[in-house]
C-alpha cells in the first residue's frame, strides 16, 4: 500500500455521519420520559412559590409536602400543555412548537 492510500483510508474512517436534528431530539425525549424525577429544580421553584405567596400575604408559610404537591401539579400541568401544543404543531404539519400552538393549547385546556 502506498502512503496516499493509507492516508485516504484514515480520513474516510474518521468522518462521522451527520444525523438529523429530529433523531437527536427524539432520543432526548425518550431519555427524559424514562426519568421519574422532577424536571424543574426544587430550590428555585420553592423560591417562586414563596415570592408569589408573599405578594398576596406576608405571613404565609408552607410545609415541605405542600411545596412538593405544588411542584408535582405544576409540572404535570406544563407537560400537558406542551403535549397539546405539540399535537397542534403536528396538526399544522410542523415539527416545531410555536407560540400560537401554546396559546391554542392553553385555550383548549381551559374548556
Residue pairs with C-beta under 8 A, 6 or more apart in sequence:
22 95
32 39
38 71
38 72
38 75
39 75
40 71
40 74
40 75
42 67
42 71
45 67
45 70
45 71
45 74
46 67
46 71
49 62
49 67
49 70
50 62
53 60
53 62
54 60
80 109
81 102
81 105
81 106
81 109
82 97
82 102
82 105
84 104
84 105
84 108
84 109
85 97
85 101
85 102
85 104
85 105
86 97
86 101
87 105
88 97
88 100
88 101
88 104
88 105
89 95
89 96
89 97
89 98
89 101
92 101
